[in-house]
Amino acid sequence: MVRCPDIQFTPINGRTVRLTGDLSKCVTKKVDDVITGIDCEFNDCKIEITLGSTIRPRPKSPYRINHITACLGPHNGTVCYDLSVERLTDSSIFLFPMMGGNRKLMLWDSLFVNAFMEVPDFPECVALLYRYSGDTLFTKFESALCSFRNFKVRKDPDPHHVLFVFGVPEEAKTSYTAFRDGRYSEIEDDWKLRILEFHGFDFDGHTGKILFKDPGLKSHIENKLDVHLPDDAELHSKPSLDLEVFRPELYSPSKNVI
């Protein structure tokens, strides 16, 4: 990967790398207001970032870039860009907690990439995708996941990712079906509480308002979209198969390495 001292690539989590530094010489390319590329040219180097290409912020940790999002950095509101392999799935919010634990125990902020409700050969499951690491901590973590009572299989979709597939716990099947159908308010109360606890969310946060059909959120959506929602309407869109079903080609690094 080309290295320019004027800019930095910093992994934020298993999905996203943040581009920061002197971005005054970086120009974005857009199609219908969607960023499709970033060109950075300095005296001693030039980098062209495009959708579908791969970057290596660390030698053994490539990230495929499928989304580029402008953001504000933590210091003085400086502009930066998040280069992501994919958006966080709804399965990561609503199904991941069925595995137990919490974000910290499940390496959410470091190696976790995404969760899915379906993968090839397993049309009804909870699947967790992680970045592979040779660290002893991750080796122990893998062993722990493979010992779960509902564990099905461990797969290596490419040399840099590991996919763990689990059956839906028997006690969670009703709530799992409600999630797949987009009936978030019909997820059983016990699982609603586990979802909030797993993520450290409050009842009055956005996810809590979705799960418990908060009237204020309903009014906000109606005002924003200029529509009237029926009383039985859910307050979040139904899970999209394009995102919630694991597609290895979206996550595997490409041969086009920047």
C-alpha positions as CSV (number, residue, x, y, z in Angstrom):
1,M,0.0,0.0,0.0
2,V,1.2,3.5,-0.9
3,R,2.2,5.5,2.2
4,C,1.9,9.3,2.4
5,P,3.1,11.1,5.5
6,D,0.4,13.8,5.1
7,I,-2.5,11.5,5.6
8,Q,-3.2,8.6,8.0
9,F,-5.4,5.5,7.8
10,T,-6.6,4.4,11.2
11,P,-8.8,1.3,11.9
12,I,-11.9,2.3,13.8
13,N,-13.4,-1.1,14.1
14,G,-13.7,-4.3,12.1
15,R,-15.6,-2.6,9.3
16,T,-14.2,0.9,9.0
17,V,-10.9,2.7,8.5
18,R,-10.8,6.5,9.0
19,L,-8.8,8.7,6.7
20,T,-7.4,11.8,8.4
21,G,-4.6,14.3,8.1
22,D,-4.0,17.0,5.5
23,L,-7.1,16.4,3.3
24,S,-6.9,19.9,1.7
25,K,-5.2,18.2,-1.4
26,C,-7.8,15.4,-1.5
27,V,-10.7,15.7,-4.0
28,T,-13.8,13.6,-3.8
29,K,-15.6,12.0,-6.7
30,K,-19.4,11.8,-6.5
31,V,-22.3,10.2,-8.4
32,D,-25.8,11.5,-7.3
33,D,-24.3,12.8,-4.1
34,V,-22.7,9.4,-3.3
35,I,-18.9,9.5,-2.8
36,T,-17.4,7.0,-5.2
37,G,-13.7,7.9,-4.8
38,I,-11.1,10.2,-3.2
39,D,-7.9,11.4,-5.0
40,C,-5.1,12.7,-2.9
41,E,-2.0,14.1,-4.5
42,F,1.1,15.4,-2.7
43,N,4.6,16.3,-3.8
44,D,6.0,12.8,-3.1
45,C,3.0,10.5,-3.5
46,K,-0.5,10.1,-5.0
47,I,-3.3,7.9,-3.7
48,E,-6.5,7.1,-5.6
49,I,-9.2,5.5,-3.4
50,T,-12.1,4.0,-5.2
51,L,-15.1,1.8,-4.3
52,G,-14.2,-1.8,-4.5
53,S,-10.5,-1.3,-3.9
54,T,-8.7,-2.5,-0.8
55,I,-6.5,-0.7,1.7
56,R,-4.1,-2.1,4.3
57,P,-3.9,0.2,7.3
58,R,-1.9,-2.6,8.9
59,P,0.2,-5.1,6.9
60,K,-2.0,-8.2,7.7
61,S,-5.4,-6.5,7.9
62,P,-6.8,-5.5,4.5
63,Y,-10.2,-3.7,4.3
64,R,-12.3,-3.8,1.2
65,I,-13.9,-0.4,0.5
66,N,-17.6,-0.4,-0.4
67,H,-18.7,2.8,1.2
68,I,-17.1,6.2,1.7
69,T,-18.6,8.6,4.1
70,A,-17.6,12.1,5.1
71,C,-17.4,12.7,8.8
72,L,-16.1,15.2,11.4
73,G,-13.0,14.2,13.4
74,P,-12.8,14.5,17.2
75,H,-10.4,17.5,17.1
76,N,-11.9,20.9,16.1
77,G,-14.5,19.4,13.8
78,T,-11.9,18.6,11.1
79,V,-13.2,16.8,8.1
80,C,-12.3,13.1,7.7
81,Y,-13.6,10.2,5.7
82,D,-14.8,6.7,6.9
83,L,-13.9,4.0,4.5
84,S,-16.1,1.0,5.2
85,V,-16.5,-2.5,4.0
86,E,-20.2,-2.4,4.9
87,R,-22.7,-0.8,7.1
88,L,-23.6,-2.3,10.4
89,T,-26.5,-4.8,9.9
90,D,-29.7,-4.8,11.9
91,S,-28.8,-8.4,12.8
92,S,-25.8,-7.0,14.7
93,I,-28.2,-4.9,16.8
94,F,-31.2,-7.3,17.3
95,L,-29.8,-10.8,16.8
96,F,-26.2,-10.7,18.1
97,P,-27.4,-10.4,21.8
98,M,-28.9,-13.8,21.4
99,M,-25.4,-15.1,21.8
100,G,-25.1,-13.7,25.3
101,G,-22.4,-11.5,26.9
102,N,-22.0,-7.9,25.9
103,R,-20.1,-5.8,23.4
104,K,-16.8,-5.9,25.3
105,L,-16.8,-9.6,25.7
106,M,-17.7,-10.2,22.0
107,L,-14.8,-7.9,20.8
108,W,-17.3,-5.5,19.2
109,D,-14.9,-2.5,19.0
110,S,-11.9,-4.4,17.6
111,L,-12.3,-7.6,15.5
112,F,-16.1,-7.9,15.1
113,V,-17.2,-7.0,11.5
114,N,-21.0,-7.9,11.2
115,A,-23.8,-10.3,12.1
116,F,-26.2,-12.0,9.7
117,M,-29.5,-13.8,9.9
118,E,-28.7,-16.1,7.0
119,V,-25.6,-17.6,5.3
120,P,-25.2,-20.2,2.5
121,D,-26.4,-23.6,3.8
122,F,-28.0,-22.1,6.9
123,P,-31.1,-20.1,6.0
124,E,-32.1,-19.6,9.6
125,C,-29.2,-18.8,11.9
126,V,-27.2,-16.1,13.7
127,A,-23.8,-15.7,12.0
128,L,-20.9,-13.6,13.3
129,L,-18.1,-12.4,11.0
130,Y,-14.8,-11.4,12.6
131,R,-11.4,-10.3,11.3
132,Y,-8.9,-13.0,11.7
133,S,-6.1,-12.5,14.3
134,G,-3.2,-14.7,15.3
135,D,-3.2,-13.2,18.8
136,T,-3.6,-15.6,21.7
137,L,-6.7,-13.6,22.8
138,F,-8.5,-14.3,19.6
139,T,-7.5,-18.0,19.6
140,K,-9.1,-18.4,23.0
141,F,-12.1,-16.4,21.8
142,E,-12.5,-18.7,18.8
143,S,-12.4,-21.7,21.1
144,A,-15.0,-20.2,23.4
145,L,-17.4,-19.5,20.5
146,C,-17.0,-23.0,19.1
147,S,-18.0,-24.4,22.5
148,F,-21.4,-22.6,22.5
149,R,-24.3,-25.2,22.7
150,N,-25.9,-23.8,19.5
151,F,-22.6,-23.6,17.5
152,K,-22.9,-25.1,14.0
153,V,-19.8,-24.4,12.0
154,R,-16.7,-22.2,11.6
155,K,-15.8,-21.0,8.1
156,D,-12.9,-19.1,6.5
157,P,-14.5,-17.1,3.7
158,D,-11.1,-15.7,2.9
159,P,-7.7,-15.6,4.6
160,H,-8.6,-12.5,6.6
161,H,-12.0,-13.3,8.0
162,V,-13.6,-16.0,10.1
163,L,-17.3,-16.7,10.1
164,F,-19.0,-18.4,13.1
165,V,-22.5,-19.8,12.4
166,F,-25.0,-20.6,15.3
167,G,-28.4,-22.1,15.4
168,V,-31.1,-19.9,16.8
169,P,-31.6,-20.7,20.5
170,E,-34.8,-22.5,21.0
171,E,-36.0,-19.9,23.5
172,A,-35.3,-17.1,21.1
173,K,-37.1,-18.5,17.9
174,T,-40.2,-16.5,18.4
175,S,-38.3,-13.3,18.7
176,Y,-36.0,-14.3,15.8
177,T,-39.0,-14.7,13.5
178,A,-40.4,-11.4,14.7
179,F,-37.1,-9.7,13.7
180,R,-37.0,-11.4,10.3
181,D,-40.5,-10.1,9.6
182,G,-39.7,-6.6,10.8
183,R,-42.1,-6.9,13.8
184,Y,-39.6,-5.4,16.3
185,S,-42.2,-4.5,18.9
186,E,-43.3,-8.2,19.0
187,I,-39.8,-9.4,20.1
188,E,-40.4,-10.9,23.5
189,D,-39.8,-8.5,26.4
190,D,-37.0,-10.6,27.9
191,W,-35.1,-10.4,24.6
192,K,-35.8,-6.7,24.3
193,L,-34.1,-6.2,27.7
194,R,-31.2,-8.4,26.6
195,I,-30.7,-6.4,23.4
196,L,-30.5,-3.1,25.4
197,E,-28.2,-4.6,28.0
198,F,-25.8,-6.2,25.5
199,H,-25.3,-2.8,23.7
200,G,-25.5,-0.7,26.8
201,F,-28.5,1.2,25.4
202,D,-31.1,3.1,27.4
203,F,-34.8,2.6,27.1
204,D,-35.1,6.2,25.8
205,G,-32.5,5.6,23.1
206,H,-33.3,5.0,19.5
207,T,-33.2,1.2,19.7
208,G,-35.4,1.2,22.8
209,K,-37.9,3.5,21.1
210,I,-38.1,1.0,18.2
211,L,-38.6,-2.0,20.4
212,F,-41.2,-0.4,22.6
213,K,-42.9,1.7,19.9
214,D,-42.3,5.1,21.4
215,P,-45.0,7.7,20.4
216,G,-42.4,10.4,20.1
217,L,-40.4,8.5,17.6
218,K,-43.6,7.7,15.6
219,S,-44.4,11.5,15.5
220,H,-40.8,12.3,14.4
221,I,-41.0,9.8,11.5
222,E,-44.4,11.1,10.4
223,N,-43.1,14.7,10.4
224,K,-39.9,13.8,8.6
225,L,-41.6,11.8,5.9
226,D,-44.8,13.9,5.9
227,V,-46.9,10.7,6.3
228,H,-49.4,9.3,8.7
229,L,-48.5,5.9,10.1
230,P,-51.2,3.5,11.3
231,D,-51.2,2.6,15.0
232,D,-49.8,-0.9,14.3
233,A,-46.9,0.4,12.2
234,E,-43.4,-0.6,13.2
235,L,-40.8,2.2,13.7
236,H,-38.0,0.7,11.7
237,S,-37.8,-0.8,8.2
238,K,-37.9,-4.6,7.7
239,P,-34.4,-6.2,7.6
240,S,-33.0,-6.0,4.0
241,L,-31.8,-9.3,2.5
242,D,-29.1,-7.4,0.7
243,L,-27.5,-6.6,4.0
244,E,-28.6,-9.2,6.5
245,V,-27.6,-12.3,4.3
246,F,-23.9,-12.9,4.3
247,R,-22.3,-12.3,0.8
248,P,-18.6,-13.2,1.0
249,E,-17.7,-11.2,-2.2
250,L,-18.6,-7.9,-0.4
251,Y,-16.2,-8.5,2.4
252,S,-13.3,-10.3,0.8
253,P,-10.3,-8.1,-0.1
254,S,-10.0,-7.4,-3.8
255,K,-6.8,-7.6,-5.9
256,N,-6.9,-3.9,-6.4
257,V,-4.8,-2.9,-3.4
258,I,-4.1,0.9,-3.0
